[in-house]
Amino acid sequence: MEEIMRAIEGREVKKLASLLYYKTDELSDEQLGDVLKKAEELALEKKDYELYKLVVYYYHEFLGVDRISEFEGLAEREGSFEAKFHLADLYFLLGELEKSLALYQSLLEEEITKGNTGHVAEIYYSMALIQEELQDYEKAYELLELAEKKYEELKDEEKILHIRVYKAYVKFEMGDIYEAKAMLGSLLPRVVETGNNALLAEIHLTLEEIFEEKDNYEAALQECLYAMLRARGTEYYDVAFDALFDVLWQLFLEDNFETVYNNIDMFKNAFPELAEFFEGVKYLALFRDGKVEEEKLREILEQVKDRRLLDLLELLGEAEL
């Protein structure tokens, strides 16, 4: 909460948007209402429609307050690419996929006419996300190739690499697992050279999903470790942590406790700031496998002070087929 309020007071729009992405679930409804009111004022003053989109989304999803029509009216009055682009993304976030696609298509025609290559590339990428959500992977891949060509025209190496990583992920979703792995293998040396840890985290997260799909959980856990290490200090850290939790959840569901307690120490050693949490995961798996008594488990869990982490441990403890 304090970090969010400092960003508001410092009028740091981009930082505030990032914090809202990852910190909202830590706030009470009262705190969130206060934050959103201030964030909305700042977004409208600065005409930052990415932040405004998040404000409207969180009002809708967490507080049950509908501000969508206000955003629609604003986008119509402003008529700017940024306002309409983020309105289309808001529709996507809310699950109104056809509405989002229609607005993106309208924007695409406008931006092609204007010759705004960067905007065209952004739209193609965003439309690919929707087609992936609709499980039309062929169409998603086609749109990514169009976006890639536009970024090549702009010579935007970072965006090109990001698109190619996503293309590999879509190939995996299409069932072409080995081609997807080969694509990632060709990208790794270039991404390592750039030192782009966020992009390296994306690659490891894609590999994690591939290994999990093949029920190779030890490899999936290792990829989670690499992703978390690379994602430190980036917006992908929480994504990487969530991916790890998803693998742990699946292992608990399958009563595969041995894989958990045999592998979790590598996370405990790599992330000492989360040592108590990972020790809790280990002893929870040992308890569920009949290796330790409940009293010992309780003793270990008492060391975990973070309420959110305790909630995750309780969730794992409830996992069952």
N, C-alpha and C positions, 0 to 999 in steps of 0.2 A: 504493500500500500504506500509506504513512504517513498519508494523509488518512483512509483507512478505519479505521486503528487509532486515530486521534485521535477519530473519531466514536464508536468503541466505548468508549474510555476516558472520553469525555465523556458517555456514555450518551445520545447523540443518536439516538434510534430512527429518526425520520423521515429525517434526513440519511443515516444508515447505509443505510436501504432504498433511497434514491435512488442512493447510491454503488454499491451492489451491482448495480443495474440497468445501470449504464454502465461500471463499472470491472472487473467480474469477469474479462473475457477478458484483462486485463493481468496477472493473477496466475498464478504457477505452481501446480501441484496441491498442493504442500506449503503454500504461502502460503494458498491457498483453503481447505484443510482447517482451518488454524489460525483463519482469519477466520470460517468457518462455525460452528466450535465455540463461539467467543466470542459470535457473533451469535445463535446458538440460545439460549444461556443468557440473554442480554439480552432476547430476544423473549419467552421463557417467563416471565421475571421480571416484565416489563412488561405481559404479556398483549397484546402487539402481534402480531396474527395476519397482518397484511400482511408484516411482516418475517419471521415464522415461515414463511409461504408461500414466500418467496424462498429461505430457507435450505433448505427441503425440496426445492424445485425444483432448486437448484444442486447439492445433494448428488446428486440423481438424474441430472441431465443431464451434469455435468462430472466427478463422481467415481464414478458408478455405484453409489451407496449409496441404498437404498430406505428412505425414512422416511415413505412415504405412509400406511401403516397406523397409524403413530404419530399423524399429524395426524388421521386419521379417528377414532381413539379419543379424542383430545383434544376434537375437535368434538362428539362424542357426549356426553362427560362435561360439557363446559362448557354446551352447549346454547344458546350465545349466537348472535345474528345474525352478529356479526363473525367468529366462528370458522367458522361454516358457509358464510358468504358467501365467505371467502377459500379455503376448501376447494374450493368450486365453481370458483373462479377457477384454483386449482391444477390441477384436472382439465382445464380449458380450455387452460392452458399446456402440459400434457402431451399434448394432442391427444385426450383422452377426452371428446369433445364431447357425446355422448348422456348420459354420466354427469353431466357438468356441467349440461346442460339439465334433467335430472331433479331435481337438487338445487336448482337455481334455481327450478323450478316449485313444489317443495315449500315453499321459503322464501317465494315470492311469495304463496301461499295464507295462510301464517302472518301475513305482514306486512300484507296487505290486511285480514285479520280484526282485527289490532291497530290498524289505522288509521295505520301508520307511513309517511306519504307519501314521506318522503325515501328510506327503504329500498326502497319499491316502485319509485321512479324509478330507483334504482341497479340494481335487478334487471332492469327492462325494458331498460336500456341494455346491461347485460352479456349478456342474452339476444340482443339485436340483434347484438352482436359475433359470437356463435356462429352465428347464422343467416347472417351475411355470410360467415363462414368456410365454411359449408355451401353457399354460393352461392345461397341462397334470399333474393334481394334484396328481393322484395316483402314477405316476412315481416319481414325486418330493418327495412325502412322503416316498417311498421306498428308495430313495437315502439318505434322511435325516436319516432314520433308520440305513443305512450302515455307514454313517458318525458318528452317535452316538455310534455305537459299537466300532469303531476305537478309538474314544476319551475316551471311557470307558477303553479300553486296556491301554491307556496312562494315565488314572486316571486324566484327565484334567477336573476338576469340572466346571470351568467357561465355557468352550466350550460345555460341556454336557448340561448345563442349557440353554445356548444360542440356541443350536439345538432344545431342547424341547420346548422352546418358539416359535421357528419358525415352529415346527411341529404343534403346536396348531393353528398357523395362517393358515397353509395349510389346516388343518381340517375345519376351518371356510370357506375357499375358496371352499372346497369340499361340502359345504352345511351343515356340521355337527356342527351347531352353539352351541348347548348345550354341546356337547362333548368338543368342543374347550374351552368353558368357564370353564368346569370342569377341563380340563388339566391345564389351567392357574391358577385356584384356588389351585391345588395341588402344583404348582411351587412357588406361592407367598411366603409361609413361608420360603422355602429354600433360595429364592433370597433375601428376607429381611434380613435373617441371614448373608448372605455374605456382605451386605452393598453395593452391586453393583448397583449403581444408573442408569447406562446406561441400564442395563438389566431390571430394574424395569420400566424405561421409555418405553422400548420395549413392556413390558406386557401391560402397560396402553394404548399404541398406538394400540395394537391389540384389546383390549377391546373397544377402541374408534371406530374402524372400524366395530366391531360387532354391537354396539349400533346404529351407523349411518345406517348400512344396514337395521336395524329394524325401522328406522325413529324415534328413540328415541334420539332426538337431545340434550335434557337437559343432559341426561346421557353421551352422546358423548362429550359435552362441559366439563363436569366434568372430564372425563378421559383425555381430552386435558390438563386441568389444572394440574392434577396429573403428567402427562408425562412431561410437561414443568418444573415443580418444581423439579422432579427427574433428569431431563436432564441438569439442570444448571451445567456448567463447564464440560460437556461431549460433544462428537461429535453428540449426538442426540438432542441437544437443537434446532438447526435449523429445524431438521426433525419434532420435536414436534410442533414448531411454524407453520410450513407449514401445518401440519395436522389441527391445529386450523383454519388457514385461509381457508382451504378446507371446513370445516364445516360451517364457516361464509358465504362463497361463496354460498354454497347450500341453506342456510337459506335465503339469499338475493334473490336467484333465485326463491325460492318458496314464496316470499313475507311474510315470517314468521318473521317479524321484531320484534314482541313482545318478542319472545324467545331470540333474540339478546339483546335488551336493558334491559330485566329483568335479564340476566345472566352475562353481560359483566363486571359489577362492581367487580365480584370476581377476574377477571384477572387484572383489574386496581389496586386493593388492594394488590394482591399477587406480582405484578411486577411494583412497583412504577416507575422504570426507563422507563417503556413503558406507563405510565399513560396518557400522551397526546394522544398517538395512540389509546388506548382503549376508551378514552373519545370521540375521533373522530368517532370510530366505533359506539358507543352508539348514538351519535347525528345524524349520518348518518341514522341509523335505525329509530330513532324518526322522522327525516325529511321525509323519504320515507313512514312512516306510517301516515304522516299528523299531527304529534304532535307538531312540532316546525317549525318556519319560516326559510327560507333559510338564512336570515341575521344572525340568531343565529348559524346555521351550519357553515357558513363562519368564524364567530368569533372563534369557537372552532377549526376549521381546521388550522387557522393561528398559533395556538400554537404548531403544529407539525413541527419540523424543519428538521427532517431526510427525505431526498428526497426519499429514498426507501420506507419508511413507508407511505409517502404521495402518492406515486404511487400505493401502495396497497389499500389505501382508495379510490383513484380515480377509481381503478378497481372494488371495491365493489359497488361504486356508479353507475357503468355502468351495473351491473348484472341485467339481465332481462330474462324472459322466451322466 
